[in-house]
Amino acid sequence: MKEKVSKDQHILTVIQKAFDKGQQGDIDTNSMIHWLKQELQSGYTINNNEKAL
């Protein structure tokens, strides 16, 4: 359960950062999609690495 909350929190944080970037107007759609993919994948990798420890 704790891991699920952590993943959900990570996703919400990434979405909030994306929204903030969009509001500032300093990122286009393609860049936003690329950035979101990287952020979400890095969070997934971090969570899997912690599990292995």
mmCIF file of the N, C-alpha and C atoms, coordinates in Angstrom:
data_MODEL
# 
_entry.id   MODEL 
# 
loop_
_atom_site.group_PDB 
_atom_site.id 
_atom_site.type_symbol 
_atom_site.label_atom_id 
_atom_site.label_alt_id 
_atom_site.label_comp_id 
_atom_site.label_asym_id 
_atom_site.label_entity_id 
_atom_site.label_seq_id 
_atom_site.pdbx_PDB_ins_code 
_atom_site.Cartn_x 
_atom_site.Cartn_y 
_atom_site.Cartn_z 
_atom_site.occupancy 
_atom_site.B_iso_or_equiv 
_atom_site.pdbx_formal_charge 
_atom_site.auth_seq_id 
_atom_site.auth_comp_id 
_atom_site.auth_asym_id 
_atom_site.auth_atom_id 
_atom_site.pdbx_PDB_model_num 
ATOM 1   N N  . MET A 1 1  ? 0.828  -1.196 0.000   1.00 0.00 ? 1  MET A N  1 
ATOM 2   C CA . MET A 1 1  ? 0.000  0.000  0.000   1.00 0.00 ? 1  MET A CA 1 
ATOM 3   C C  . MET A 1 1  ? 0.867  1.252  0.000   1.00 0.00 ? 1  MET A C  1 
ATOM 4   N N  . LYS A 1 2  ? 1.936  1.244  0.799   1.00 0.00 ? 2  LYS A N  1 
ATOM 5   C CA . LYS A 1 2  ? 2.814  2.404  0.875   1.00 0.00 ? 2  LYS A CA 1 
ATOM 6   C C  . LYS A 1 2  ? 3.437  2.704  -0.484  1.00 0.00 ? 2  LYS A C  1 
ATOM 7   N N  . GLU A 1 3  ? 3.813  1.651  -1.214  1.00 0.00 ? 3  GLU A N  1 
ATOM 8   C CA . GLU A 1 3  ? 4.421  1.834  -2.540  1.00 0.00 ? 3  GLU A CA 1 
ATOM 9   C C  . GLU A 1 3  ? 3.421  2.469  -3.499  1.00 0.00 ? 3  GLU A C  1 
ATOM 10  N N  . LYS A 1 4  ? 2.159  2.070  -3.430  1.00 0.00 ? 4  LYS A N  1 
ATOM 11  C CA . LYS A 1 4  ? 1.114  2.631  -4.292  1.00 0.00 ? 4  LYS A CA 1 
ATOM 12  C C  . LYS A 1 4  ? 0.954  4.125  -4.025  1.00 0.00 ? 4  LYS A C  1 
ATOM 13  N N  . VAL A 1 5  ? 0.939  4.514  -2.760  1.00 0.00 ? 5  VAL A N  1 
ATOM 14  C CA . VAL A 1 5  ? 0.820  5.933  -2.409  1.00 0.00 ? 5  VAL A CA 1 
ATOM 15  C C  . VAL A 1 5  ? 2.020  6.695  -2.948  1.00 0.00 ? 5  VAL A C  1 
ATOM 16  N N  . SER A 1 6  ? 3.198  6.123  -2.818  1.00 0.00 ? 6  SER A N  1 
ATOM 17  C CA . SER A 1 6  ? 4.417  6.766  -3.295  1.00 0.00 ? 6  SER A CA 1 
ATOM 18  C C  . SER A 1 6  ? 4.361  6.980  -4.810  1.00 0.00 ? 6  SER A C  1 
ATOM 19  N N  . LYS A 1 7  ? 3.928  5.976  -5.548  1.00 0.00 ? 7  LYS A N  1 
ATOM 20  C CA . LYS A 1 7  ? 3.823  6.094  -7.004  1.00 0.00 ? 7  LYS A CA 1 
ATOM 21  C C  . LYS A 1 7  ? 2.773  7.134  -7.376  1.00 0.00 ? 7  LYS A C  1 
ATOM 22  N N  . ASP A 1 8  ? 1.642  7.091  -6.690  1.00 0.00 ? 8  ASP A N  1 
ATOM 23  C CA . ASP A 1 8  ? 0.588  8.071  -6.960  1.00 0.00 ? 8  ASP A CA 1 
ATOM 24  C C  . ASP A 1 8  ? 1.075  9.482  -6.663  1.00 0.00 ? 8  ASP A C  1 
ATOM 25  N N  . GLN A 1 9  ? 1.800  9.635  -5.571  1.00 0.00 ? 9  GLN A N  1 
ATOM 26  C CA . GLN A 1 9  ? 2.316  10.955 -5.204  1.00 0.00 ? 9  GLN A CA 1 
ATOM 27  C C  . GLN A 1 9  ? 3.312  11.443 -6.248  1.00 0.00 ? 9  GLN A C  1 
ATOM 28  N N  . HIS A 1 10 ? 4.156  10.545 -6.739  1.00 0.00 ? 10 HIS A N  1 
ATOM 29  C CA . HIS A 1 10 ? 5.127  10.907 -7.769  1.00 0.00 ? 10 HIS A CA 1 
ATOM 30  C C  . HIS A 1 10 ? 4.401  11.387 -9.033  1.00 0.00 ? 10 HIS A C  1 
ATOM 31  N N  . ILE A 1 11 ? 3.378  10.655 -9.435  1.00 0.00 ? 11 ILE A N  1 
ATOM 32  C CA . ILE A 1 11 ? 2.622  11.026 -10.639 1.00 0.00 ? 11 ILE A CA 1 
ATOM 33  C C  . ILE A 1 11 ? 1.960  12.386 -10.454 1.00 0.00 ? 11 ILE A C  1 
ATOM 34  N N  . LEU A 1 12 ? 1.355  12.609 -9.300  1.00 0.00 ? 12 LEU A N  1 
ATOM 35  C CA . LEU A 1 12 ? 0.714  13.898 -9.041  1.00 0.00 ? 12 LEU A CA 1 
ATOM 36  C C  . LEU A 1 12 ? 1.725  15.040 -9.046  1.00 0.00 ? 12 LEU A C  1 
ATOM 37  N N  . THR A 1 13 ? 2.899  14.799 -8.494  1.00 0.00 ? 13 THR A N  1 
ATOM 38  C CA . THR A 1 13 ? 3.942  15.821 -8.470  1.00 0.00 ? 13 THR A CA 1 
ATOM 39  C C  . THR A 1 13 ? 4.389  16.156 -9.896  1.00 0.00 ? 13 THR A C  1 
ATOM 40  N N  . VAL A 1 14 ? 4.576  15.127 -10.719 1.00 0.00 ? 14 VAL A N  1 
ATOM 41  C CA . VAL A 1 14 ? 4.988  15.345 -12.112 1.00 0.00 ? 14 VAL A CA 1 
ATOM 42  C C  . VAL A 1 14 ? 3.917  16.120 -12.872 1.00 0.00 ? 14 VAL A C  1 
ATOM 43  N N  . ILE A 1 15 ? 2.653  15.762 -12.659 1.00 0.00 ? 15 ILE A N  1 
ATOM 44  C CA . ILE A 1 15 ? 1.559  16.467 -13.331 1.00 0.00 ? 15 ILE A CA 1 
ATOM 45  C C  . ILE A 1 15 ? 1.529  17.934 -12.896 1.00 0.00 ? 15 ILE A C  1 
ATOM 46  N N  . GLN A 1 16 ? 1.743  18.179 -11.614 1.00 0.00 ? 16 GLN A N  1 
ATOM 47  C CA . GLN A 1 16 ? 1.743  19.559 -11.125 1.00 0.00 ? 16 GLN A CA 1 
ATOM 48  C C  . GLN A 1 16 ? 2.890  20.356 -11.754 1.00 0.00 ? 16 GLN A C  1 
ATOM 49  N N  . LYS A 1 17 ? 4.071  19.749 -11.842 1.00 0.00 ? 17 LYS A N  1 
ATOM 50  C CA . LYS A 1 17 ? 5.207  20.427 -12.475 1.00 0.00 ? 17 LYS A CA 1 
ATOM 51  C C  . LYS A 1 17 ? 4.905  20.725 -13.940 1.00 0.00 ? 17 LYS A C  1 
ATOM 52  N N  . ALA A 1 18 ? 4.276  19.763 -14.633 1.00 0.00 ? 18 ALA A N  1 
ATOM 53  C CA . ALA A 1 18 ? 3.926  19.955 -16.040 1.00 0.00 ? 18 ALA A CA 1 
ATOM 54  C C  . ALA A 1 18 ? 2.925  21.106 -16.182 1.00 0.00 ? 18 ALA A C  1 
ATOM 55  N N  . PHE A 1 19 ? 1.944  21.150 -15.314 1.00 0.00 ? 19 PHE A N  1 
ATOM 56  C CA . PHE A 1 19 ? 0.961  22.227 -15.345 1.00 0.00 ? 19 PHE A CA 1 
ATOM 57  C C  . PHE A 1 19 ? 1.641  23.576 -15.138 1.00 0.00 ? 19 PHE A C  1 
ATOM 58  N N  . ASP A 1 20 ? 2.544  23.632 -14.163 1.00 0.00 ? 20 ASP A N  1 
ATOM 59  C CA . ASP A 1 20 ? 3.266  24.876 -13.890 1.00 0.00 ? 20 ASP A CA 1 
ATOM 60  C C  . ASP A 1 20 ? 4.085  25.321 -15.095 1.00 0.00 ? 20 ASP A C  1 
ATOM 61  N N  . LYS A 1 21 ? 4.776  24.371 -15.732 1.00 0.00 ? 21 LYS A N  1 
ATOM 62  C CA . LYS A 1 21 ? 5.562  24.702 -16.919 1.00 0.00 ? 21 LYS A CA 1 
ATOM 63  C C  . LYS A 1 21 ? 4.658  25.230 -18.030 1.00 0.00 ? 21 LYS A C  1 
ATOM 64  N N  . GLY A 1 22 ? 3.500  24.599 -18.199 1.00 0.00 ? 22 GLY A N  1 
ATOM 65  C CA . GLY A 1 22 ? 2.551  25.037 -19.221 1.00 0.00 ? 22 GLY A CA 1 
ATOM 66  C C  . GLY A 1 22 ? 2.018  26.433 -18.935 1.00 0.00 ? 22 GLY A C  1 
ATOM 67  N N  . GLN A 1 23 ? 1.748  26.722 -17.684 1.00 0.00 ? 23 GLN A N  1 
ATOM 68  C CA . GLN A 1 23 ? 1.241  28.033 -17.302 1.00 0.00 ? 23 GLN A CA 1 
ATOM 69  C C  . GLN A 1 23 ? 2.281  29.128 -17.551 1.00 0.00 ? 23 GLN A C  1 
ATOM 70  N N  . GLN A 1 24 ? 3.543  28.781 -17.367 1.00 0.00 ? 24 GLN A N  1 
ATOM 71  C CA . GLN A 1 24 ? 4.614  29.753 -17.587 1.00 0.00 ? 24 GLN A CA 1 
ATOM 72  C C  . GLN A 1 24 ? 4.835  29.988 -19.078 1.00 0.00 ? 24 GLN A C  1 
ATOM 73  N N  . GLY A 1 25 ? 4.364  29.060 -19.910 1.00 0.00 ? 25 GLY A N  1 
ATOM 74  C CA . GLY A 1 25 ? 4.450  29.217 -21.356 1.00 0.00 ? 25 GLY A CA 1 
ATOM 75  C C  . GLY A 1 25 ? 5.830  28.980 -21.932 1.00 0.00 ? 25 GLY A C  1 
ATOM 76  N N  . ASP A 1 26 ? 6.697  28.317 -21.180 1.00 0.00 ? 26 ASP A N  1 
ATOM 77  C CA . ASP A 1 26 ? 8.063  28.116 -21.675 1.00 0.00 ? 26 ASP A CA 1 
ATOM 78  C C  . ASP A 1 26 ? 8.312  26.691 -22.185 1.00 0.00 ? 26 ASP A C  1 
ATOM 79  N N  . ILE A 1 27 ? 7.232  26.023 -22.657 1.00 0.00 ? 27 ILE A N  1 
ATOM 80  C CA . ILE A 1 27 ? 7.399  24.671 -23.184 1.00 0.00 ? 27 ILE A CA 1 
ATOM 81  C C  . ILE A 1 27 ? 6.287  24.396 -24.200 1.00 0.00 ? 27 ILE A C  1 
ATOM 82  N N  . ASP A 1 28 ? 6.650  23.779 -25.330 1.00 0.00 ? 28 ASP A N  1 
ATOM 83  C CA . ASP A 1 28 ? 5.631  23.451 -26.325 1.00 0.00 ? 28 ASP A CA 1 
ATOM 84  C C  . ASP A 1 28 ? 5.111  22.027 -26.082 1.00 0.00 ? 28 ASP A C  1 
ATOM 85  N N  . THR A 1 29 ? 4.115  21.641 -26.848 1.00 0.00 ? 29 THR A N  1 
ATOM 86  C CA . THR A 1 29 ? 3.451  20.355 -26.616 1.00 0.00 ? 29 THR A CA 1 
ATOM 87  C C  . THR A 1 29 ? 4.398  19.171 -26.753 1.00 0.00 ? 29 THR A C  1 
ATOM 88  N N  . ASN A 1 30 ? 5.190  19.141 -27.816 1.00 0.00 ? 30 ASN A N  1 
ATOM 89  C CA . ASN A 1 30 ? 6.108  18.016 -28.019 1.00 0.00 ? 30 ASN A CA 1 
ATOM 90  C C  . ASN A 1 30 ? 7.143  17.936 -26.910 1.00 0.00 ? 30 ASN A C  1 
ATOM 91  N N  . SER A 1 31 ? 7.663  19.081 -26.515 1.00 0.00 ? 31 SER A N  1 
ATOM 92  C CA . SER A 1 31 ? 8.638  19.100 -25.424 1.00 0.00 ? 31 SER A CA 1 
ATOM 93  C C  . SER A 1 31 ? 7.996  18.641 -24.125 1.00 0.00 ? 31 SER A C  1 
ATOM 94  N N  . MET A 1 32 ? 6.753  19.027 -23.895 1.00 0.00 ? 32 MET A N  1 
ATOM 95  C CA . MET A 1 32 ? 6.032  18.631 -22.691 1.00 0.00 ? 32 MET A CA 1 
ATOM 96  C C  . MET A 1 32 ? 5.853  17.123 -22.635 1.00 0.00 ? 32 MET A C  1 
ATOM 97  N N  . ILE A 1 33 ? 5.449  16.539 -23.748 1.00 0.00 ? 33 ILE A N  1 
ATOM 98  C CA . ILE A 1 33 ? 5.252  15.087 -23.798 1.00 0.00 ? 33 ILE A CA 1 
ATOM 99  C C  . ILE A 1 33 ? 6.569  14.368 -23.546 1.00 0.00 ? 33 ILE A C  1 
ATOM 100 N N  . HIS A 1 34 ? 7.638  14.816 -24.168 1.00 0.00 ? 34 HIS A N  1 
ATOM 101 C CA . HIS A 1 34 ? 8.956  14.217 -23.964 1.00 0.00 ? 34 HIS A CA 1 
ATOM 102 C C  . HIS A 1 34 ? 9.375  14.339 -22.497 1.00 0.00 ? 34 HIS A C  1 
ATOM 103 N N  . TRP A 1 35 ? 9.199  15.512 -21.920 1.00 0.00 ? 35 TRP A N  1 
ATOM 104 C CA . TRP A 1 35 ? 9.560  15.754 -20.524 1.00 0.00 ? 35 TRP A CA 1 
ATOM 105 C C  . TRP A 1 35 ? 8.752  14.858 -19.585 1.00 0.00 ? 35 TRP A C  1 
ATOM 106 N N  . LEU A 1 36 ? 7.442  14.764 -19.828 1.00 0.00 ? 36 LEU A N  1 
ATOM 107 C CA . LEU A 1 36 ? 6.587  13.916 -18.989 1.00 0.00 ? 36 LEU A CA 1 
ATOM 108 C C  . LEU A 1 36 ? 7.026  12.458 -19.048 1.00 0.00 ? 36 LEU A C  1 
ATOM 109 N N  . LYS A 1 37 ? 7.315  11.955 -20.250 1.00 0.00 ? 37 LYS A N  1 
ATOM 110 C CA . LYS A 1 37 ? 7.765  10.568 -20.389 1.00 0.00 ? 37 LYS A CA 1 
ATOM 111 C C  . LYS A 1 37 ? 9.039  10.328 -19.592 1.00 0.00 ? 37 LYS A C  1 
ATOM 112 N N  . GLN A 1 38 ? 9.988  11.250 -19.694 1.00 0.00 ? 38 GLN A N  1 
ATOM 113 C CA . GLN A 1 38 ? 11.245 11.096 -18.959 1.00 0.00 ? 38 GLN A CA 1 
ATOM 114 C C  . GLN A 1 38 ? 11.020 11.106 -17.452 1.00 0.00 ? 38 GLN A C  1 
ATOM 115 N N  . GLU A 1 39 ? 10.220 12.050 -16.973 1.00 0.00 ? 39 GLU A N  1 
ATOM 116 C CA . GLU A 1 39 ? 9.956  12.166 -15.540 1.00 0.00 ? 39 GLU A CA 1 
ATOM 117 C C  . GLU A 1 39 ? 9.267  10.919 -14.998 1.00 0.00 ? 39 GLU A C  1 
ATOM 118 N N  . LEU A 1 40 ? 8.255  10.450 -15.713 1.00 0.00 ? 40 LEU A N  1 
ATOM 119 C CA . LEU A 1 40 ? 7.515  9.278  -15.237 1.00 0.00 ? 40 LEU A CA 1 
ATOM 120 C C  . LEU A 1 40 ? 8.368  8.017  -15.305 1.00 0.00 ? 40 LEU A C  1 
ATOM 121 N N  . GLN A 1 41 ? 9.182  7.876  -16.345 1.00 0.00 ? 41 GLN A N  1 
ATOM 122 C CA . GLN A 1 41 ? 10.062 6.714  -16.446 1.00 0.00 ? 41 GLN A CA 1 
ATOM 123 C C  . GLN A 1 41 ? 11.144 6.744  -15.380 1.00 0.00 ? 41 GLN A C  1 
ATOM 124 N N  . SER A 1 42 ? 11.680 7.909  -15.085 1.00 0.00 ? 42 SER A N  1 
ATOM 125 C CA . SER A 1 42 ? 12.716 7.985  -14.052 1.00 0.00 ? 42 SER A CA 1 
ATOM 126 C C  . SER A 1 42 ? 12.142 7.640  -12.688 1.00 0.00 ? 42 SER A C  1 
ATOM 127 N N  . GLY A 1 43 ? 10.919 8.030  -12.424 1.00 0.00 ? 43 GLY A N  1 
ATOM 128 C CA . GLY A 1 43 ? 10.267 7.671  -11.159 1.00 0.00 ? 43 GLY A CA 1 
ATOM 129 C C  . GLY A 1 43 ? 10.045 6.181  -11.071 1.00 0.00 ? 43 GLY A C  1 
ATOM 130 N N  . TYR A 1 44 ? 9.677  5.571  -12.180 1.00 0.00 ? 44 TYR A N  1 
ATOM 131 C CA . TYR A 1 44 ? 9.475  4.122  -12.213 1.00 0.00 ? 44 TYR A CA 1 
ATOM 132 C C  . TYR A 1 44 ? 10.789 3.399  -11.959 1.00 0.00 ? 44 TYR A C  1 
ATOM 133 N N  . THR A 1 45 ? 11.857 3.874  -12.557 1.00 0.00 ? 45 THR A N  1 
ATOM 134 C CA . THR A 1 45 ? 13.178 3.273  -12.379 1.00 0.00 ? 45 THR A CA 1 
ATOM 135 C C  . THR A 1 45 ? 13.643 3.406  -10.934 1.00 0.00 ? 45 THR A C  1 
ATOM 136 N N  . ILE A 1 46 ? 13.449 4.574  -10.354 1.00 0.00 ? 46 ILE A N  1 
ATOM 137 C CA . ILE A 1 46 ? 13.853 4.800  -8.963  1.00 0.00 ? 46 ILE A CA 1 
ATOM 138 C C  . ILE A 1 46 ? 13.094 3.845  -8.043  1.00 0.00 ? 46 ILE A C  1 
ATOM 139 N N  . ASN A 1 47 ? 11.787 3.708  -8.243  1.00 0.00 ? 47 ASN A N  1 
ATOM 140 C CA . ASN A 1 47 ? 11.000 2.816  -7.398  1.00 0.00 ? 47 ASN A CA 1 
ATOM 141 C C  . ASN A 1 47 ? 11.433 1.360  -7.541  1.00 0.00 ? 47 ASN A C  1 
ATOM 142 N N  . ASN A 1 48 ? 11.760 0.932  -8.747  1.00 0.00 ? 48 ASN A N  1 
ATOM 143 C CA . ASN A 1 48 ? 12.211 -0.431 -8.947  1.00 0.00 ? 48 ASN A CA 1 
ATOM 144 C C  . ASN A 1 48 ? 13.586 -0.666 -8.336  1.00 0.00 ? 48 ASN A C  1 
ATOM 145 N N  . ASN A 1 49 ? 14.469 0.310  -8.409  1.00 0.00 ? 49 ASN A N  1 
ATOM 146 C CA . ASN A 1 49 ? 15.788 0.169  -7.807  1.00 0.00 ? 49 ASN A CA 1 
ATOM 147 C C  . ASN A 1 49 ? 15.693 0.091  -6.288  1.00 0.00 ? 49 ASN A C  1 
ATOM 148 N N  . GLU A 1 50 ? 14.815 0.853  -5.675  1.00 0.00 ? 50 GLU A N  1 
ATOM 149 C CA . GLU A 1 50 ? 14.637 0.800  -4.230  1.00 0.00 ? 50 GLU A CA 1 
ATOM 150 C C  . GLU A 1 50 ? 14.135 -0.566 -3.812  1.00 0.00 ? 50 GLU A C  1 
ATOM 151 N N  . LYS A 1 51 ? 13.271 -1.148 -4.630  1.00 0.00 ? 51 LYS A N  1 
ATOM 152 C CA . LYS A 1 51 ? 12.716 -2.461 -4.343  1.00 0.00 ? 51 LYS A CA 1 
ATOM 153 C C  . LYS A 1 51 ? 13.834 -3.524 -4.314  1.00 0.00 ? 51 LYS A C  1 
ATOM 154 N N  . ALA A 1 52 ? 14.795 -3.394 -5.232  1.00 0.00 ? 52 ALA A N  1 
ATOM 155 C CA . ALA A 1 52 ? 15.884 -4.361 -5.331  1.00 0.00 ? 52 ALA A CA 1 
ATOM 156 C C  . ALA A 1 52 ? 16.838 -4.283 -4.134  1.00 0.00 ? 52 ALA A C  1 
ATOM 157 N N  . LEU A 1 53 ? 16.930 -3.119 -3.538  1.00 0.00 ? 53 LEU A N  1 
ATOM 158 C CA . LEU A 1 53 ? 17.816 -2.961 -2.392  1.00 0.00 ? 53 LEU A CA 1 
ATOM 159 C C  . LEU A 1 53 ? 17.236 -3.718 -1.232  1.00 0.00 ? 53 LEU A C  1 
# 
